[in-house]
């Protein structure tokens, strides 16, 4: 199945396609969410694009990465760093940390957490919950959450139905979803976005771009 999907999706430069899609989506003054911000590479770009009249929220459950984002963007008053993970429920969980922070992920039953070594307690919340707390709906959302993208989007039902939200770019981790027993999740993700009124297209081999 994965091989077939990869054949029908467009090829091209990973960075070029993602950057072009996001650059075309974000406008000055926008509210942008960076979900799974890691150390803030895209967060920094979003802050530049929206300018002082905009607002950027970086969601990242790993405290060390949050500290790095705050340090590198200490003069950006229109940035808010949220040290939480987004998901499909308001709950507590654990973050499994890897040597490469890009591979950090929420713990599942398949993870070995003997003595809880290499894992830390985190807060998980629905995107709709976060939106209500922050008092605003984003215009653009970027999601990169290492195989938990379906849960994140399922927790954004109200936001996805709002015309305020114009664009959602989601990295779809096919192999990680398959390992979690969610082989058909990419199809469900695309149908979810289409059902909320978005048009979808693949900008490269792993990024789904949804726009109104």
N, CA, C and O of each residue as an XYZ file, in Angstrom:
848
protein
N       0.825     -1.212      0.000
C       0.000      0.000      0.000
C       0.860      1.263      0.000
O       0.613      2.201     -0.758
N       1.887      1.267      0.876
C       2.749      2.445      0.971
C       3.464      2.688     -0.346
O       3.586      3.828     -0.794
N       3.939      1.605     -0.969
C       4.630      1.758     -2.243
C       3.735      2.358     -3.298
O       4.185      3.194     -4.082
N       2.478      1.955     -3.339
C       1.534      2.490     -4.310
C       1.289      3.967     -4.062
O       1.281      4.767     -4.997
N       1.089      4.330     -2.795
C       0.841      5.737     -2.467
C       2.028      6.595     -2.870
O       1.859      7.682     -3.422
N       3.233      6.102     -2.592
C       4.417      6.872     -2.940
C       4.569      7.054     -4.445
O       5.146      8.047     -4.888
N       4.060      6.108     -5.243
C       4.158      6.237     -6.690
C       3.204      7.290     -7.240
O       3.514      7.945     -8.235
N       2.055      7.458     -6.609
C       1.070      8.385     -7.161
C       1.238      9.800     -6.614
O       0.652     10.738     -7.155
N       2.029      9.973     -5.551
C       2.238     11.311     -5.027
C       3.380     11.992     -5.763
O       4.269     11.315     -6.281
N       3.373     13.326     -5.819
C       4.416     14.039     -6.554
C       5.769     13.906     -5.895
O       5.874     13.841     -4.670
N       6.804     13.867     -6.715
C       8.165     13.837     -6.188
C       8.717     15.255     -6.144
O       8.057     16.204     -6.568
N       9.921     15.386     -5.630
C      10.532     16.711     -5.588
C      11.252     16.935     -4.280
O      11.272     16.063     -3.411
N      11.841     18.104     -4.142
C      12.618     18.424     -2.956
C      11.722     18.518     -1.732
O      10.713     19.224     -1.740
N      12.095     17.802     -0.683
C      11.370     17.813      0.589
C      11.242     19.241      1.105
O      10.133     19.725      1.334
N      12.356     19.905      1.285
C      12.332     21.252      1.848
C      11.648     22.243      0.923
O      10.926     23.127      1.383
N      11.865     22.105     -0.352
C      11.282     23.054     -1.295
C       9.757     23.014     -1.260
O       9.108     24.059     -1.210
N       9.187     21.817     -1.287
C       7.739     21.708     -1.302
C       7.098     22.205     -0.029
O       6.102     22.926     -0.077
N       7.650     21.833      1.106
C       7.097     22.246      2.395
C       7.225     23.748      2.573
O       6.264     24.419      2.950
N       8.413     24.277      2.302
C       8.646     25.709      2.474
C       7.731     26.525      1.564
O       7.165     27.533      1.988
N       7.591     26.093      0.329
C       6.755     26.821     -0.617
C       5.295     26.817     -0.183
O       4.614     27.839     -0.268
N       4.817     25.669      0.281
C       3.432     25.575      0.725
C       3.167     26.473      1.928
O       2.171     27.195      1.964
N       4.055     26.425      2.902
C       3.865     27.238      4.098
C       4.039     28.725      3.806
O       3.289     29.555      4.320
N       5.018     29.055      2.988
C       5.243     30.468      2.652
C       4.037     31.059      1.943
O       3.706     32.227      2.145
N       3.379     30.259      1.113
C       2.199     30.744      0.419
C       0.975     30.811      1.292
O       0.026     31.531      0.983
N       0.984     30.060      2.394
C      -0.189     29.999      3.265
C      -0.194     31.078      4.345
O      -1.246     31.625      4.676
N       0.982     31.381      4.892
C       1.074     32.306      6.020
C       1.089     33.754      5.539
O       1.819     34.107      4.612
N       0.273     34.584      6.184
C       0.183     36.002      5.838
C       0.589     36.857      7.035
O       0.479     36.410      8.176
N       1.056     38.074      6.790
C       1.354     38.977      7.910
C       0.127     39.144      8.798
O      -0.988     39.316      8.304
N       0.338     39.091     10.102
C      -0.762     39.248     11.049
C      -1.491     37.969     11.387
O      -2.409     37.989     12.207
N      -1.111     36.846     10.777
C      -1.779     35.576     11.019
C      -1.478     35.016     12.411
O      -0.503     35.384     13.066
N      -2.359     34.113     12.827
C      -2.105     33.257     13.980
C      -1.676     31.896     13.420
O      -2.408     31.280     12.645
N      -0.488     31.433     13.817
C       0.063     30.185     13.283
C       0.439     29.265     14.428
O       1.064     29.689     15.401
N       0.056     28.006     14.307
C       0.444     26.996     15.284
C       1.508     26.095     14.677
O       1.362     25.611     13.554
N       2.589     25.874     15.440
C       3.629     24.925     15.070
C       3.508     23.750     16.038
O       4.017     23.807     17.157
N       2.843     22.699     15.610
C       2.548     21.555     16.476
C       3.629     20.498     16.282
O       3.768     19.922     15.203
N       4.386     20.256     17.341
C       5.576     19.415     17.244
C       6.735     20.271     16.784
O       7.398     19.968     15.791
N       6.972     21.349     17.520
C       7.925     22.374     17.086
C       9.377     21.945     17.195
O      10.238     22.513     16.522
N       9.667     20.948     18.033
C      11.035     20.520     18.281
C      11.870     21.712     18.747
O      11.528     22.314     19.765
N      12.936     22.076     18.060
C      13.773     23.184     18.517
C      13.386     24.513     17.861
O      14.055     25.524     18.077
N      12.327     24.520     17.074
C      11.786     25.786     16.597
C      12.269     26.284     15.261
O      12.227     27.489     15.012
N      12.730     25.398     14.380
C      13.179     25.839     13.055
C      12.039     26.526     12.310
O      12.199     27.641     11.814
N      10.890     25.859     12.234
C       9.739     26.460     11.566
C       9.123     27.571     12.411
O       8.603     28.550     11.875
N       9.182     27.418     13.718
C       8.652     28.462     14.601
C       9.291     29.805     14.289
O       8.605     30.823     14.191
N      10.606     29.801     14.135
C      11.335     31.033     13.833
C      10.891     31.617     12.497
O      10.729     32.830     12.365
N      10.695     30.748     11.510
C      10.240     31.211     10.216
C       8.843     31.815     10.305
O       8.575     32.857      9.707
N       7.954     31.160     11.051
C       6.601     31.675     11.207
C       6.595     33.046     11.873
O       5.854     33.942     11.468
N       7.424     33.198     12.889
C       7.496     34.496     13.588
C       7.906     35.602     12.627
O       7.395     36.720     12.703
N       8.829     35.290     11.723
C       9.273     36.263     10.735
C       8.164     36.588      9.752
O       7.966     37.751      9.400
N       7.443     35.579      9.310
C       6.410     35.784      8.301
C       5.203     36.552      8.836
O       4.673     37.418      8.140
N       4.759     36.254     10.053
C       3.544     36.918     10.563
C       3.828     38.326     11.068
O       2.944     39.181     11.035
N       5.053     38.580     11.537
C       5.408     39.904     12.036
C       4.781     40.219     13.381
O       4.091     39.383     13.965
N       5.019     41.410     13.861
C       4.594     41.800     15.205
C       3.079     41.836     15.371
O       2.581     41.762     16.494
N       2.351     41.948     14.286
C       0.887     41.955     14.378
C       0.301     40.548     14.403
O      -0.909     40.381     14.559
N       1.144     39.550     14.253
C       0.683     38.168     14.258
C       0.907     37.510     15.609
O       1.267     38.165     16.587
N       0.686     36.198     15.642
C       0.836     35.437     16.884
C       1.191     34.008     16.514
O       0.488     33.375     15.726
N       2.279     33.496     17.080
C       2.736     32.132     16.806
C       2.733     31.346     18.108
O       3.208     31.824     19.138
N       2.194     30.139     18.048
C       2.204     29.240     19.197
C       2.999     27.991     18.830
O       2.679     27.304     17.859
N       4.024     27.707     19.604
C       4.842     26.506     19.401
C       4.455     25.478     20.454
O       4.634     25.707     21.650
N       3.924     24.349     20.008
C       3.568     23.253     20.908
C       4.678     22.209     20.863
O       4.967     21.634     19.813
N       5.293     21.974     22.020
C       6.410     21.042     22.088
C       6.484     20.471     23.516
O       6.724     21.223     24.461
N       6.283     19.166     23.686
C       6.246     18.607     25.036
C       7.601     18.431     25.713
O       7.651     18.258     26.930
N       8.693     18.470     24.966
C      10.030     18.250     25.525
C      10.562     19.559     26.065
O      10.819     20.490     25.301
N      10.730     19.641     27.390
C      11.091     20.887     28.065
C      12.406     21.476     27.547
O      12.538     22.695     27.439
N      13.371     20.621     27.229
C      14.656     21.125     26.737
C      14.491     21.830     25.392
O      15.124     22.856     25.141
N      13.645     21.282     24.537
C      13.400     21.932     23.249
C      12.666     23.253     23.449
O      12.954     24.236     22.764
N      11.726     23.279     24.379
C      11.019     24.531     24.667
C      11.989     25.609     25.125
O      11.878     26.766     24.720
N      12.939     25.227     25.969
C      13.933     26.181     26.454
C      14.778     26.718     25.308
O      15.106     27.904     25.280
N      15.131     25.850     24.361
C      15.925     26.290     23.213
C      15.141     27.260     22.335
O      15.697     28.231     21.821
N      13.845     26.992     22.166
C      13.013     27.911     21.376
C      12.950     29.279     22.050
O      13.135     30.308     21.400
N      12.691     29.283     23.337
C      12.594     30.557     24.069
C      13.911     31.328     24.008
O      13.918     32.554     23.899
N      15.022     30.598     24.080
C      16.340     31.242     24.047
C      16.618     31.862     22.681
O      17.068     33.004     22.594
N      16.352     31.114     21.621
C      16.687     31.598     20.283
C      15.740     32.695     19.817
O      16.091     33.486     18.941
N      14.532     32.751     20.401
C      13.547     33.761     19.994
C      13.133     34.611     21.178
O      11.964     34.971     21.316
N      14.080     34.926     22.021
C      13.790     35.654     23.262
C      13.226     37.049     23.030
O      12.555     37.597     23.905
N      13.491     37.631     21.861
C      13.022     38.986     21.586
C      11.712     38.999     20.800
O      11.269     40.057     20.354
N      11.093     37.837     20.630
C       9.856     37.745     19.848
C       8.658     37.741     20.796
O       8.286     36.695     21.326
N       8.070     38.888     21.002
C       6.961     39.019     21.948
C       5.665     38.417     21.422
O       4.720     38.221     22.186
N       5.610     38.123     20.129
C       4.389     37.549     19.551
C       4.463     36.022     19.441
O       3.703     35.406     18.694
N       5.390     35.424     20.197
C       5.518     33.974     20.260
C       5.120     33.472     21.639
O       5.508     34.049     22.655
N       4.344     32.395     21.668
C       4.026     31.712     22.913
C       4.438     30.253     22.782
O       4.041     29.565     21.841
N       5.235     29.791     23.732
C       5.694     28.408     23.732
C       4.879     27.617     24.743
O       4.850     27.947     25.929
N       4.215     26.564     24.260
C       3.374     25.708     25.095
C       4.069     24.362     25.276
O       4.231     23.607     24.318
N       4.478     24.065     26.514
C       5.189     22.817     26.786
C       4.177     21.692     27.033
O       4.100     21.132     28.126
N       3.417     21.386     26.004
C       2.413     20.327     26.043
C       2.416     19.597     24.701
O       2.937     20.105     23.707
N       1.832     18.407     24.686
C       1.599     17.673     23.451
C       0.129     17.791     23.103
O      -0.716     17.797     23.998
N      -0.190     17.882     21.842
C      -1.578     17.871     21.423
C      -1.986     16.442     21.069
O      -1.177     15.657     20.573
N      -3.259     16.116     21.332
C      -3.771     14.787     21.048
C      -5.276     14.814     20.945
O      -5.875     15.872     20.751
N      -5.888     13.652     21.074
C      -7.341     13.571     20.932
C      -8.069     13.540     22.266
O      -9.275     13.293     22.307
N      -7.341     13.791     23.378
C      -7.951     13.827     24.705
C      -7.131     14.743     25.604
O      -5.944     14.967     25.367
N      -7.774     15.262     26.626
C      -7.071     16.027     27.654
C      -6.638     15.027     28.721
O      -7.469     14.505     29.464
N      -5.343     14.766     28.793
C      -4.875     13.674     29.638
C      -3.415     13.882     30.031
O      -2.772     14.849     29.622
N      -2.920     12.960     30.825
C      -1.511     12.908     31.154
C      -0.880     11.725     30.418
O      -1.530     10.701     30.209
N       0.371     11.869     30.033
C       1.058     10.794     29.322
C       2.535     10.847     29.612
O       2.980     11.513     30.547
N       3.295     10.131     28.790
C       4.743     10.136     28.934
C       5.367     10.349     27.571
O       4.862      9.876     26.554
N       6.482     11.074     27.572
C       7.243     11.314     26.347
C       8.470     10.429     26.354
O       9.272     10.473     27.286
N       8.617      9.619     25.304
C       9.815      8.792     25.141
C      10.849      9.631     24.408
O      10.592     10.118     23.307
N      12.003      9.797     25.008
C      13.046     10.638     24.421
C      14.123      9.780     23.783
O      14.526      8.747     24.318
N      14.578     10.239     22.622
C      15.610      9.543     21.866
C      16.859     10.410     21.791
O      16.830     11.582     22.167
N      17.964      9.833     21.302
C      19.200     10.602     21.175
C      19.029     11.764     20.215
O      19.644     12.816     20.388
N      18.188     11.573     19.196
C      17.828     12.636     18.275
C      16.451     13.130     18.665
O      15.482     12.377     18.568
N      16.335     14.380     19.106
C      15.065     14.886     19.626
C      13.948     14.832     18.601
O      12.771     14.849     18.964
N      14.306     14.767     17.304
C      13.290     14.674     16.262
C      12.477     13.391     16.414
O      11.322     13.334     15.991
N      13.075     12.362     17.017
C      12.412     11.067     17.174
C      11.627     10.939     18.470
O      11.033      9.889     18.713
N      11.601     11.970     19.313
C      10.813     11.919     20.537
C       9.348     11.672     20.201
O       8.840     12.198     19.211
N       8.661     10.866     21.029
C       7.260     10.569     20.744
C       6.518     10.202     22.015
O       7.131      9.823     23.013
N       5.198     10.315     21.976
C       4.363      9.928     23.099
C       4.435      8.419     23.267
O       4.421      7.676     22.286
N       4.511      7.974     24.503
C       4.648      6.552     24.778
C       3.403      5.772     24.369
O       2.277      6.239     24.539
N       3.627      4.585     23.832
C       2.552      3.647     23.516
C       2.832      2.343     24.241
O       3.877      2.195     24.875
N       1.901      1.392     24.153
C       2.091      0.103     24.812
C       3.304     -0.638     24.261
O       3.872     -1.495     24.939
N       3.696     -0.312     23.043
C       4.834     -1.001     22.419
C       6.180     -0.523     22.961
O       7.197     -1.188     22.762
N       6.194      0.625     23.645
C       7.451      1.156     24.166
C       7.830      0.452     25.453
O       6.979      0.183     26.301
N       9.119      0.154     25.595
C       9.630     -0.429     26.828
C      10.057      0.693     27.752
O      10.993      1.437     27.460
N       9.354      0.808     28.879
C       9.625      1.907     29.803
C      10.053      1.373     31.163
O       9.597      1.864     32.196
N      10.914      0.383     31.167
C      11.366     -0.200     32.421
C      11.995      0.863     33.298
O      12.980      1.495     32.918
N      11.415      1.057     34.486
C      11.927      2.077     35.386
C      11.704      3.473     34.874
O      12.234      4.438     35.425
N      10.914      3.587     33.811
C      10.629      4.882     33.198
C      11.883      5.580     32.707
O      11.897      6.801     32.553
N      12.942      4.808     32.459
C      14.166      5.397     31.923
C      13.901      5.887     30.510
O      13.304      5.178     29.700
N      14.344      7.092     30.219
C      14.167      7.635     28.885
C      12.773      8.110     28.591
O      12.420      8.299     27.427
N      11.960      8.310     29.622
C      10.628      8.852     29.409
C      10.295      9.816     30.534
O      10.803      9.702     31.649
N       9.420     10.778     30.208
C       9.086     11.821     31.170
C       7.596     12.115     31.120
O       6.982     12.024     30.057
N       7.002     12.470     32.268
C       5.572     12.789     32.267
C       5.303     14.077     31.500
O       6.065     15.038     31.594
N       4.205     14.087     30.737
C       3.819     15.268     29.975
C       2.315     15.473     30.058
O       1.562     14.564     30.408
N       1.901     16.672     29.731
C       0.486     16.990     29.626
C       0.082     16.910     28.162
O       0.770     17.430     27.283
N      -1.050     16.248     27.912
C      -1.609     16.143     26.568
C      -2.948     16.865     26.568
O      -3.742     16.698     27.494
N      -3.206     17.663     25.543
C      -4.504     18.325     25.457
C      -4.989     18.364     24.019
O      -4.201     18.298     23.075
N      -6.289     18.470     23.874
C      -6.885     18.585     22.559
C      -6.603     19.980     21.997
O      -6.505     20.951     22.747
N      -6.474     20.068     20.686
C      -6.273     21.370     20.064
C      -7.431     22.313     20.353
O      -7.221     23.506     20.575
N      -8.651     21.788     20.354
C      -9.811     22.628     20.652
C      -9.740     23.193     22.060
O     -10.127     24.338     22.292
N      -9.249     22.399     22.997
C      -9.081     22.874     24.377
C      -8.062     24.005     24.422
O      -8.291     25.029     25.065
N      -6.933     23.815     23.738
C      -5.885     24.841     23.721
C      -6.384     26.119     23.057
O      -6.086     27.219     23.522
N      -7.136     25.977     21.981
C      -7.649     27.140     21.263
C      -8.564     27.976     22.156
O      -8.483     29.204     22.161
N      -9.431     27.305     22.910
C     -10.333     28.030     23.803
C      -9.559     28.721     24.913
O      -9.886     29.845     25.294
N      -8.538     28.057     25.431
C      -7.732     28.659     26.493
C      -6.959     29.872     25.979
O      -6.849     30.883     26.672
N      -6.429     29.766     24.770
C      -5.654     30.863     24.194
C      -6.544     31.985     23.655
O      -6.075     33.103     23.443
N      -7.812     31.690     23.437
C      -8.759     32.713     23.013
C      -8.714     33.056     21.545
O      -9.169     34.131     21.155
N      -8.180     32.177     20.716
C      -8.137     32.444     19.283
C      -7.944     31.160     18.489
O      -7.320     30.206     18.953
N      -8.499     31.162     17.271
C      -8.365     30.037     16.354
C      -7.246     30.353     15.371
O      -7.211     31.458     14.830
N      -6.338     29.429     15.123
C      -5.241     29.715     14.184
C      -5.726     29.815     12.747
O      -6.764     29.262     12.382
N      -4.954     30.532     11.941
C      -5.207     30.609     10.495
C      -4.471     29.515      9.749
O      -4.935     29.029      8.718
N      -3.309     29.128     10.284
C      -2.463     28.110      9.651
C      -1.907     27.202     10.742
O      -1.499     27.669     11.805
N      -1.897     25.894     10.465
C      -1.337     24.919     11.399
C      -0.353     24.024     10.667
O      -0.641     23.523      9.581
N       0.817     23.826     11.276
C       1.783     22.842     10.791
C       1.889     21.743     11.835
O       2.082     22.023     13.018
N       1.763     20.481     11.398
C       1.777     19.344     12.317
C       2.908     18.390     11.953
O       2.997     17.922     10.818
N       3.770     18.108     12.923
C       4.833     17.104     12.755
C       5.011     16.405     14.093
O       5.761     16.878     14.947
N       4.322     15.277     14.280
C       4.260     14.656     15.599
C       4.602     13.168     15.592
O       4.113     12.414     16.433
N       5.434     12.746     14.654
C       6.058     11.421     14.682
C       5.057     10.270     14.795
O       5.200      9.404     15.658
N       4.058     10.264     13.935
C       3.132      9.146     13.887
C       1.879      9.300     14.712
O       1.067      8.377     14.778
N       1.700     10.467     15.357
C       0.500     10.731     16.153
C      -0.367     11.812     15.510
O      -1.188     12.444     16.175
N      -0.169     12.018     14.195
C      -0.890     13.080     13.504
C      -2.405     12.861     13.469
O      -3.167     13.828     13.484
N      -2.844     11.613     13.422
C      -4.283     11.376     13.401
C      -4.926     11.805     14.716
O      -5.984     12.435     14.711
N      -4.301     11.471     15.835
C      -4.835     11.885     17.130
C      -4.877     13.407     17.255
O      -5.853     13.975     17.747
N      -3.804     14.056     16.803
C      -3.756     15.522     16.893
C      -4.916     16.141     16.119
O      -5.605     17.021     16.636
N      -5.136     15.695     14.898
C      -6.202     16.269     14.079
C      -7.580     15.913     14.619
O      -8.505     16.719     14.518
N      -7.734     14.725     15.189
C      -9.013     14.360     15.788
C      -9.362     15.238     16.980
O     -10.535     15.397     17.319
N      -8.346     15.804     17.611
C      -8.582     16.698     18.749
C      -8.846     18.135     18.345
O      -8.964     19.011     19.202
N      -8.941     18.389     17.028
C      -9.140     19.750     16.505
C     -10.462     19.888     15.760
O     -10.588     20.751     14.891
N     -11.444     19.061     16.080
C     -12.682     19.046     15.303
C     -13.342     20.391     15.135
O     -13.751     20.749     14.031
N     -13.452     21.145     16.216
C     -14.101     22.453     16.155
C     -13.284     23.436     15.326
O     -13.842     24.190     14.528
N     -11.992     23.433     15.508
C     -11.129     24.337     14.746
C     -11.151     24.009     13.268
O     -11.223     24.909     12.430
N     -11.089     22.712     12.937
C     -11.077     22.319     11.538
C     -12.363     22.729     10.825
O     -12.363     22.924      9.610
N     -13.441     22.858     11.564
C     -14.719     23.253     10.971
C     -14.847     24.769     10.818
O     -15.790     25.250     10.190
N     -13.904     25.522     11.388
C     -13.976     26.989     11.355
C     -13.325     27.555     10.096
O     -12.228     27.144      9.718
N     -13.998     28.487      9.459
C     -13.440     29.138      8.267
C     -12.217     29.990      8.596
O     -11.471     30.372      7.694
N     -12.004     30.292      9.873
C     -10.813     31.044     10.274
C      -9.547     30.273      9.939
O      -8.528     30.860      9.572
N      -9.620     28.956     10.068
C      -8.481     28.101      9.757
C      -8.439     27.856      8.255
O      -9.305     27.174      7.707
N      -7.421     28.418      7.586
C      -7.335     28.345      6.123
C      -6.499     27.176      5.633
O      -6.793     26.588      4.591
N      -5.438     26.831      6.396
C      -4.480     25.842      5.886
C      -3.950     24.952      7.001
O      -3.702     25.402      8.120
N      -3.782     23.676      6.665
C      -3.171     22.713      7.583
C      -2.149     21.905      6.791
O      -2.495     21.266      5.798
N      -0.905     21.931      7.223
C       0.129     21.104      6.598
C       0.554     20.042      7.604
O       1.037     20.360      8.691
N       0.369     18.782      7.233
C       0.635     17.668      8.138
C       1.695     16.749      7.562
O       1.566     16.280      6.431
N       2.743     16.489      8.332
C       3.672     15.447      7.928
C       3.048     14.106      8.301
O       2.653     13.900      9.448
N       2.960     13.207      7.343
C       2.372     11.891      7.560
C       3.502     10.859      7.625
O       4.187     10.618      6.631
N       3.688     10.261      8.787
C       4.782      9.316      9.016
C       4.268      7.898      8.729
O       3.833      7.194      9.641
N       4.322      7.496      7.482
C       3.732      6.231      7.051
C       4.284      5.030      7.819
O       3.505      4.214      8.311
N       5.585      4.904      7.933
C       6.171      3.746      8.586
C       5.844      3.709     10.071
O       5.572      2.643     10.622
N       5.869      4.864     10.718
C       5.560      4.895     12.149
C       4.085      4.597     12.395
O       3.736      3.942     13.378
N       3.230      5.072     11.514
C       1.812      4.741     11.628
C       1.598      3.246     11.437
O       0.805      2.632     12.151
N       2.301      2.664     10.479
C       2.166      1.236     10.230
C       2.632      0.429     11.438
O       1.992     -0.555     11.809
N       3.731      0.833     12.049
C       4.234      0.141     13.241
C       3.248      0.221     14.391
O       3.209     -0.664     15.246
N       2.458      1.274     14.415
C       1.452      1.438     15.471
C       0.141      0.728     15.117
O      -0.838      0.823     15.857
N       0.125      0.023     13.996
C      -1.091     -0.661     13.589
C      -2.107      0.256     12.959
O      -3.298     -0.052     12.952
N      -1.657      1.382     12.426
C      -2.545      2.383     11.832
C      -2.216      2.556     10.346
O      -2.003      3.668      9.864
N      -2.183      1.446      9.649
C      -1.810      1.463      8.239
C      -2.727      2.345      7.407
O      -2.269      2.984      6.459
N      -4.012      2.395      7.741
C      -4.980      3.173      6.954
C      -5.176      4.581      7.487
O      -6.049      5.302      7.006
N      -4.381      4.991      8.472
C      -4.519      6.329      9.034
C      -4.332      7.444      7.999
O      -5.076      8.423      8.042
N      -3.368      7.340      7.066
C      -3.226      8.417      6.073
C      -4.511      8.675      5.299
O      -4.874      9.826      5.054
N      -5.194      7.612      4.919
C      -6.463      7.777      4.209
C      -7.505      8.429      5.098
O      -8.253      9.295      4.644
N      -7.563      8.026      6.357
C      -8.532      8.625      7.288
C      -8.225     10.099      7.524
O      -9.138     10.918      7.621
N      -6.949     10.435      7.616
C      -6.551     11.834      7.815
C      -7.027     12.695      6.650
O      -7.600     13.767      6.845
N      -6.780     12.209      5.438
C      -7.183     12.976      4.263
C      -8.705     13.122      4.201
O      -9.212     14.195      3.874
N      -9.428     12.058      4.511
C     -10.890     12.121      4.500
C     -11.418     13.056      5.589
O     -12.405     13.760      5.380
N     -10.762     13.063      6.747
C     -11.161     13.964      7.826
C     -11.061     15.416      7.369
O     -11.992     16.198      7.559
N      -9.931     15.769      6.768
C      -9.729     17.140      6.316
C     -10.698     17.507      5.196
O     -11.246     18.610      5.182
N     -10.903     16.605      4.278
C     -11.848     16.861      3.192
C     -13.263     17.010      3.725
O     -14.035     17.823      3.217
N     -13.609     16.236      4.740
C     -14.931     16.318      5.336
C     -15.180     17.623      6.066
O     -16.330     17.999      6.294
N     -14.113     18.317      6.435
C     -14.225     19.621      7.089
C     -14.178     20.770      6.081
O     -14.131     21.937      6.471
N     -14.192     20.443      4.787
C     -14.249     21.480      3.758
C     -12.926     21.875      3.142
O     -12.856     22.872      2.422
N     -11.865     21.109      3.410
C     -10.557     21.411      2.838
C     -10.340     20.669      1.529
O     -10.858     19.571      1.324
N      -9.569     21.287      0.654
C      -9.030     20.599     -0.511
C      -7.640     20.115     -0.127
O      -6.886     20.850      0.511
N      -7.292     18.901     -0.502
C      -6.009     18.343     -0.088
C      -5.134     17.989     -1.283
O      -5.624     17.624     -2.352
N      -3.822     18.106     -1.070
C      -2.852     17.666     -2.068
C      -1.554     17.310     -1.352
O      -1.244     17.848     -0.289
N      -0.810     16.401     -1.951
C       0.487     16.010     -1.405
C       1.554     16.910     -2.019
O       1.720     16.955     -3.238
N       2.279     17.629     -1.152
C       3.323     18.513     -1.668
C       4.648     17.768     -1.850
O       5.534     18.246     -2.558
N       4.786     16.617     -1.223
C       5.951     15.762     -1.415
C       5.584     14.372     -0.903
O       4.406     14.083     -0.695
N       6.568     13.519     -0.699
C       6.295     12.122     -0.364
C       5.711     11.914      1.022
O       5.277     10.806      1.334
N       5.685     12.935      1.862
C       5.197     12.702      3.225
C       4.399     13.871      3.813
O       4.028     13.829      4.986
N       4.134     14.898      3.028
C       3.420     16.060      3.561
C       2.099     16.281      2.842
O       2.059     16.439      1.622
N       1.032     16.290      3.606
C      -0.309     16.535      3.095
C      -0.682     17.972      3.404
O      -0.592     18.409      4.552
N      -1.102     18.713      2.381
C      -1.420     20.131      2.526
C      -2.917     20.302      2.273
O      -3.422     19.929      1.214
N      -3.620     20.868      3.250
C      -5.059     21.076      3.168
C      -5.353     22.566      3.195
O      -4.875     23.283      4.074
N      -6.140     23.034      2.232
C      -6.456     24.457      2.144
C      -7.927     24.661      1.839
O      -8.591     23.789      1.278
N      -8.427     25.835      2.220
C      -9.789     26.229      1.860
C      -9.720     27.161      0.655
O     -10.754     27.623      0.172
